[in-house]
């Protein structure tokens, strides 16, 4: 019964994440911490599941046409003029966000040592809340590549500080930077998978975490999370495909606002 409950929670949280661009770790981690699950046990498990759900979501988003992650290899004169490898815009943005995510996460890991936990989480919750509000009022800035770099660094810095807030900021930030909501959600899934993979590797190198990660209970816990989370991915991707664009943006804005409020409330509870 315990593992069934874990799977159901993972399914609900991952559905919100894959359909709206964020919320899996932001919602799931504090809920499971309320069950007195060791944070050293929980965080690696959540990171591991986010790798596979992120990759799975990205592949399905590409397959159903929500985004285009193609890679084209050129030869001959065409390669001399354009380069040997051409990436689609969605793929380029996902890579940029992922690289910025790794850099921002490393910087934040050192900065978090000196920042008060309450101040840190209040700041992140407030920023997520603000971004959601800006999406709701349909604020648009003309698309520029430097804006994508900035969004990636800020969101990753926040994730490195608190473990949450990455997806909502990446998705809402892209929408404000004049990206199609469907493409924004899909690019977020792919970039988050890469960031979580690097974060998991760093986490696994800490000796005190290794004694927990390489155990049978941890394996059972991961399987329960993974089953629930993966089951939600196809439904979430189809939701993104069939929700009209005009309705999708305000829904993402509302979800982002609620995640910001949730982050602030749990900080002071």
C-alpha positions as CSV (number, residue, x, y, z in Angstrom):
1,X,0.0,0.0,0.0
2,X,2.9,2.4,0.8
3,X,4.5,2.0,-2.6
4,X,1.1,2.3,-4.4
5,X,0.6,5.7,-2.6
6,X,4.1,6.7,-3.7
7,X,3.3,5.8,-7.3
8,X,0.0,7.7,-7.3
9,X,1.7,10.8,-6.0
10,X,4.4,10.5,-8.6
11,X,1.9,10.1,-11.3
12,X,-0.1,13.2,-10.3
13,X,3.0,15.4,-9.8
14,X,4.7,14.2,-13.1
15,X,1.5,14.8,-15.0
16,X,1.5,18.5,-13.9
17,X,5.2,18.7,-14.7
18,X,5.1,17.2,-18.2
19,X,1.9,19.0,-19.2
20,X,2.6,22.4,-17.6
21,X,6.4,22.5,-17.6
22,X,7.1,22.1,-13.9
23,X,6.1,21.0,-10.5
24,X,7.3,17.4,-10.0
25,X,10.0,18.1,-7.5
26,X,8.5,21.3,-6.2
27,X,5.3,19.5,-5.1
28,X,6.5,15.9,-4.6
29,X,9.5,16.6,-2.4
30,X,7.8,18.5,0.4
31,X,4.9,16.1,0.4
32,X,7.2,13.0,0.8
33,X,9.3,14.8,3.4
34,X,6.1,15.1,5.5
35,X,6.2,11.3,5.6
36,X,9.6,11.6,7.3
37,X,11.5,10.2,4.3
38,X,15.2,11.0,4.6
39,X,16.1,13.9,2.3
40,X,19.3,12.1,1.3
41,X,17.1,9.1,0.3
42,X,14.5,11.2,-1.5
43,X,16.4,13.8,-3.6
44,X,18.5,11.2,-5.5
45,X,15.3,9.2,-6.2
46,X,13.5,12.2,-7.5
47,X,16.4,13.2,-9.7
48,X,16.7,9.7,-11.1
49,X,13.0,9.6,-12.1
50,X,13.2,13.1,-13.6
51,X,15.9,11.9,-16.0
52,X,13.7,9.2,-17.5
53,X,10.4,11.2,-17.5
54,X,12.2,14.2,-19.0
55,X,13.7,12.1,-21.8
56,X,10.4,10.2,-22.3
57,X,8.4,13.4,-22.4
58,X,10.8,15.0,-24.9
59,X,10.6,12.0,-27.3
60,X,6.9,11.9,-27.2
61,X,6.6,15.7,-27.6
62,X,8.7,15.3,-30.7
63,X,6.7,12.3,-31.9
64,X,3.3,14.0,-31.7
65,X,4.6,17.3,-33.1
66,X,4.6,19.5,-30.0
67,X,8.2,20.3,-30.7
68,X,11.0,19.5,-33.2
69,X,14.2,17.9,-31.8
70,X,15.7,16.8,-35.1
71,X,19.4,16.7,-35.8
72,X,20.5,16.9,-39.5
73,X,24.0,15.8,-40.6
74,X,25.2,17.5,-43.8
75,X,27.9,16.5,-46.3
76,X,29.8,18.1,-49.2
77,X,29.2,21.8,-50.1
78,X,26.2,22.1,-47.9
79,X,28.3,21.1,-44.9
80,X,31.0,23.7,-45.9
81,X,28.4,26.5,-45.9
82,X,26.3,25.6,-42.9
83,X,28.4,23.2,-40.8
84,X,28.3,19.5,-40.5
85,X,25.5,19.3,-38.0
86,X,22.3,21.4,-37.9
87,X,20.1,21.3,-34.9
88,X,16.4,22.4,-34.8
89,X,15.7,25.6,-32.8
90,X,13.9,23.5,-30.1
91,X,16.9,21.3,-29.7
92,X,19.3,24.2,-29.6
93,X,17.2,25.9,-26.9
94,X,17.1,22.6,-24.9
95,X,20.9,22.3,-25.1
96,X,21.4,25.9,-24.1
97,X,19.1,25.5,-21.1
98,X,20.8,22.3,-20.1
99,X,24.3,23.7,-20.2
100,X,23.3,26.9,-18.4
101,X,21.5,24.5,-15.9
102,X,24.7,22.7,-15.1
103,X,26.8,25.9,-14.7
104,X,24.1,27.7,-12.6
105,X,23.6,24.6,-10.5
106,X,27.3,24.3,-9.6
107,X,27.5,28.1,-8.7
108,X,24.4,27.8,-6.6
109,X,25.7,24.8,-4.7
110,X,28.5,26.9,-3.3
111,X,26.3,30.0,-2.7
112,X,23.6,28.0,-0.8
113,X,26.1,27.4,2.0
114,X,26.0,31.1,3.0
115,X,22.3,31.9,2.4
116,X,19.6,31.6,5.0
117,X,17.2,28.8,4.1
118,X,14.0,30.8,4.7
119,X,15.3,33.8,2.8
120,X,16.4,31.5,-0.1
121,X,13.0,29.7,-0.4
122,X,11.0,33.0,0.0
123,X,13.0,34.5,-2.9
124,X,12.5,31.5,-5.1
125,X,8.8,31.2,-4.3
126,X,8.3,35.0,-5.0
127,X,10.2,34.7,-8.3
128,X,8.1,31.8,-9.5
129,X,5.0,33.7,-8.4
130,X,6.1,36.8,-10.4
131,X,6.9,34.8,-13.5
132,X,3.4,33.1,-13.4
133,X,1.8,36.5,-13.0
134,X,3.7,37.9,-16.1
135,X,2.6,34.9,-18.1
136,X,-1.0,35.5,-17.0
137,X,-1.0,39.1,-18.2
138,X,0.6,37.9,-21.4
139,X,3.7,40.0,-21.2
140,X,5.9,39.3,-24.3
141,X,9.5,40.3,-25.0
142,X,10.9,39.8,-28.5
143,X,12.8,36.5,-28.8
144,X,16.5,36.9,-28.4
145,X,19.0,34.1,-27.8
146,X,20.7,35.9,-24.9
147,X,17.3,35.8,-23.0
148,X,17.3,32.0,-23.3
149,X,20.8,31.9,-21.7
150,X,19.6,34.2,-18.9
151,X,16.5,32.2,-18.2
152,X,18.6,29.0,-18.1
153,X,21.2,30.4,-15.6
154,X,18.6,32.0,-13.3
155,X,16.4,28.9,-13.2
156,X,19.3,26.5,-12.6
157,X,20.8,28.8,-9.9
158,X,17.4,28.6,-8.1
159,X,17.3,24.8,-8.5
160,X,20.8,24.5,-7.1
161,X,19.8,26.7,-4.1
162,X,16.6,24.8,-3.1
163,X,16.2,21.7,-5.3
164,X,13.0,23.2,-6.9
165,X,11.7,26.0,-9.1
166,X,13.6,25.0,-12.2
167,X,10.7,23.8,-14.5
168,X,8.2,26.6,-13.7
169,X,10.8,29.3,-14.3
170,X,12.2,27.7,-17.5
171,X,8.7,27.2,-19.0
172,X,7.2,30.6,-18.0
173,X,10.5,32.4,-19.0
174,X,10.4,30.9,-22.5
175,X,6.8,32.0,-22.9
176,X,7.5,35.5,-21.9
177,X,10.5,35.5,-24.3
178,X,7.9,34.8,-27.1
179,X,8.2,31.0,-27.3
180,X,5.2,28.8,-28.3
181,X,3.9,27.3,-25.0
182,X,4.0,23.7,-26.5
183,X,7.6,24.1,-27.5
184,X,8.5,25.7,-24.2
185,X,7.1,22.8,-22.2
186,X,8.9,20.2,-24.5
187,X,12.3,22.0,-24.3
188,X,11.9,22.2,-20.6
189,X,11.5,18.4,-20.3
190,X,14.6,17.7,-22.3
191,X,16.8,20.3,-20.6
192,X,15.6,19.2,-17.1
193,X,16.6,15.6,-17.9
194,X,20.2,16.6,-18.6
195,X,20.4,18.9,-15.5
196,X,19.0,16.1,-13.3
197,X,21.5,13.6,-14.7
198,X,24.4,15.8,-13.8
199,X,22.9,16.6,-10.4
200,X,22.4,12.9,-9.6
201,X,26.1,12.2,-10.5
202,X,27.2,14.9,-8.2
203,X,24.9,13.7,-5.4
204,X,26.1,10.1,-5.8
205,X,29.7,11.1,-5.3
206,X,29.0,12.3,-1.7
207,X,30.1,9.4,0.6
208,X,27.2,9.9,3.1
209,X,24.7,9.6,0.3
210,X,26.3,6.4,-1.1
211,X,25.4,4.4,2.0
212,X,21.7,5.2,1.3
213,X,21.5,5.1,-2.5
214,X,23.0,1.6,-2.9
215,X,20.4,-0.2,-0.8
216,X,17.4,-2.5,-1.6
217,X,14.8,-0.1,0.0
218,X,16.1,2.7,-2.2
219,X,15.6,0.5,-5.3
220,X,12.0,-0.3,-4.3
221,X,11.3,3.4,-3.7
222,X,12.8,4.4,-7.1
223,X,10.7,1.7,-8.9
224,X,7.5,3.0,-7.2
225,X,8.3,6.6,-8.3
226,X,9.3,5.6,-11.8
227,X,6.2,3.5,-12.5
228,X,3.9,6.3,-11.4
229,X,5.8,9.1,-13.1
230,X,6.2,7.2,-16.5
231,X,2.5,6.3,-16.6
232,X,1.6,9.9,-16.6
233,X,3.9,11.0,-19.5
234,X,1.8,9.9,-22.5
235,X,-1.4,11.5,-21.0
236,X,0.5,14.7,-20.3
237,X,2.0,15.0,-23.8
238,X,-1.4,14.4,-25.4
239,X,-2.8,17.1,-23.1
240,X,-0.2,19.6,-24.4
241,X,-1.0,18.6,-28.0
242,X,-4.8,19.0,-27.8
243,X,-5.2,22.0,-25.5
244,X,-5.6,25.1,-27.6
245,X,-2.6,27.5,-27.5
246,X,-4.8,30.4,-26.3
247,X,-5.9,28.3,-23.3
248,X,-2.6,26.7,-22.6
249,X,-0.7,29.9,-21.8
250,X,-3.1,31.1,-19.0
251,X,-3.2,27.5,-17.6
252,X,0.6,27.5,-17.4
253,X,0.4,30.9,-15.8
254,X,-2.1,29.8,-13.1
255,X,-0.1,26.6,-12.4
256,X,3.1,28.6,-12.0
257,X,1.4,31.2,-9.7
258,X,0.1,28.3,-7.5
259,X,3.5,26.7,-7.4
260,X,5.0,30.0,-6.2
261,X,2.4,30.4,-3.5
262,X,2.9,26.8,-2.5
263,X,6.6,27.3,-2.2
264,X,6.1,30.4,0.0
265,X,3.5,28.8,2.2
266,X,5.6,25.6,2.9
267,X,8.6,27.8,3.7
268,X,6.8,29.3,6.7
269,X,4.8,26.2,7.8
